[in-house]
Amino acid sequence: MYKVKLFVMTKLFMFGIIFSQDGWEHQWWGTPDFFAVSASSDSIAWYAGDGTLIRVTPSYKHWYQVEIDYIDNEFLFYTSIFTPKGSLGQTCFVTDEWGSIYKTNDFGENWDEKYHYEPGGWFINGIYFWDDYEGIAIGDPVNTNLSKCYIVKTQDGGENWYVVDDVPILNQSAGIMNRFDVYNDNMWYPIFTNDSTQNNIILFSDNRGETFQSIQVPQDFKQQYFTSTWSDEYNGFISNGDGLTSFTTNGGIDWSSPLQNEEFRIRYPKCAKQTQILYARHYNEIIRSDDWGANWYSQGAPSNARVKMFDVLDENVVWAAGDNQLILKTTNGGAMLSNINKVSKAKIPREINLEQNYPNPFNPYTKIKFSLEKAGLVNVIIFNVMGQEVKKVVNNHRLNAGFHTKLWDGRDNQGREVPTGNYFYSIEAGDFRQTKKMILLK
């Protein structure tokens, strides 16, 4: 395991702070984006994104820059984060795209890597703890089995982890980052497949993730990304992010006839437990339903950012993370969000572009930068001079429009070091293809 160095910078002035008494508080830290938020109360939360961890407290804000000994932290992508509900935020777990789990017990002053998937490359989509000891990390399938999501558990607070074997098989499958849900001992994890002969499923566990079974969803959601949220063990709600929704009242045995909402897209829905209250996103707008999705109304939109994740503590206390390191919070269920601050819009590329890797030649690490004009499924693959695949740097993941950077460590899909020589790296996004050459020199 690797010891983590931590650098702390206190920011006393931030972009666009709003303290609203009748709606949402919001602020921007700048680029890049936040993808995950975990709140312990109405005043304490942790945020994670591209190379950035932030702990929000009642009286001040800290920006935590974490540097791991062998990786430039600027290019370390944190995928999910967890801090216990009701705590002061002193304990926090964070995961990354390379298959590592980190933990702090002292408000982020020191971090330890508690788990790393060897040979790396396990994309972790979520982490959760039921108590001080029992927790779970859920992710995509790994190269050894691309039909079975790789899931690990701990019973001792993250000191030791073991693989969960009893997980249903789904060909060409992947999870979606931070789109799981938990109620008591129950966990739901939506799984998407590219196999046109199979339907998407929800991995479900009623024993804190020791074993999983599959919940079938309506065929209308086939070959579409979808998310689910659960009010209790019986009442669930699913959405494809483009207005198509369905619900169940018996734990997923039966689903309502899918309904297409013509007014709202209903992305990333999250409910307040044991209620019919839902929060979601429609383009930039925050939307809310008080009747389990039958009717929705807008609560306004941040001026230059979109929500990527909600953490709903109850029907009144909601935190959200989003573009441009957006921090959002309401303590009264939200209201119309006033954009009284004028913040320049984030720069969005006008075209897809693959940049030359840097450094080049390199040994053993190099950074691959690319830009996307719109969100979509992306592959970034490294080949040798024979045209043989060496490494999937981005494996059919949906990425947002903007600027992205990935790190290659000179290893192949099996974790083996590759020899000195010429290599090619290629990006595939929709119909777009672009390839460049790089040199590994040892």
Secondary structure, 3 states (H helix, E strand, C coil): CCEEEEEEEECCCCECCCCCCCCEEEEECCCCCEEEEEECCCCCEEEEEECCEEEECCCCEEEEEEEECCECHHHCEEEEEECCCCCCCCCEEEEECCCEEEEECCCCCCEEEEEECCCCCCCEEEEEECCCCCEEEEEEEECCEEEEEEEEEECCCCCCCEECCCCCCCCCEEECCCCCEEECCEEEEEEEECCCCCCCEEEEECCCCCCCEEEECCHHHCCCCCEEEECCCCCEEEECCCCEEEEECCCCCCCCCCEECCCCCCEEEEECCCCCCEEEEECCEEEEECCCCCCCEECECCCCCCEEEEEECCCCCEEEEEHHHEEEEECCCCCCECCCCCCCCCCCCCCCEECCCECCCECCCEEEEEEECCCEEEEEEEEECCCCEEEEEEEEEEECCEEEEEEECCECCCCCECCCEEEEEEEEECCEEEEEEEEECC
